[in-house]
Amino acid sequence: MPSPIESISSLVTHMIENRFLPISLWAGWLFIIFAKHKIQG
């Protein structure tokens, strides 16, 4: 099972390659922030 970081990285890279950069950045950052809060408690 790939780590969350690897999954996010591959997803963001895929989106960038398909020219969805703004959407991928917002979605990626929001997901990372949400995940960090969940992990930290």
ZIMO-V256606 format. One record per backbone hydrogen bond with DSSP energy under -0.5 kcal/mol. CO is the residue of the C=O (numbers start at 1). NH is the residue of the N-H. Records with the same first field share a line. If there is no record, write none. Layout:
BEGIN
CO: NH ; NH
END
This chain:
BEGIN
3: 7
4: 8
5: 9
6: 10
7: 11
8: 12
9: 13
10: 14
11: 15
12: 16
13: 17
14: 18
15: 20
16: 19
20: 24
21: 25
22: 26
23: 27
24: 28
25: 29
26: 30
27: 31
28: 32
29: 33
30: 34
31: 35
32: 36
33: 37
34: 38
35: 39
36: 40
37: 41
END
